[in-house]
Amino acid sequence: MSTHLFAALAALAREEHGLVTDGRFDELADVADRRRALMAQLPPAAPPEALPHVREAARLQALITVALRDARDATADELRRLRTSRTGAQGYAAGAGAAPSRPVFDQAG
């Protein structure tokens, strides 16, 4: 059996890892679609000669998981910081006698 499908799986994992480490998260959906299509073609068991590709794909997937978790945590921290900054700014405005900022609408609504 040819190992080309398993080599393609490892290559796809390398691509996904690159996207995640570059912060190109909007491109991950396409990779996930391609991975699903590739996984549907894989046999139930990998032949022994495909094992290096399977190991590489698994290693990269672990790195991808860590990188995505780190990005998620950084985003959550940033959102908390922004929320705190906005609340603080509104508090300063109220203390100075200024009305809290409200959305401004133009003629379009």
C-alpha positions, 0 to 999 in steps of 0.5 A, a space after each residue: 500500500 502506498 503511504 502517499 495519503 499518510 505523507 499528505 496528512 503530515 504535510 497538511 499538519 505542517 501547513 496547519 501548524 504554520 498557519 497557527 503560528 503565523 496567526 492566520 486563523 481565518 485560513 484554518 477552516 479550509 485546512 480542516 475541510 481538506 483534512 476531513 476529505 483526506 481522513 475519509 480516504 485513509 484505510 482503517 489501519 496504517 501500514 507499517 511504512 506509514 508510521 513515520 508520517 502518522 507520528 509526525 502528524 500526531 506530533 504536529 497536532 500536539 503543537 497545534 493544540 498548544 498554540 491554539 490554546 495559547 492564542 485563545 488564552 491571549 485573546 481572552 486576556 486582551 478582552 478582559 483588559 479591554 473591558 477593564 479599560 472601557 469600564 475605567 474610562 467610563 468611571 473617569 468620565 462620570 467622575 468628571 461630570 461628563 456623560 458616559 459615551 453613547 453610540 453615535 448614529 448617522 443618517 443611516 441609523 
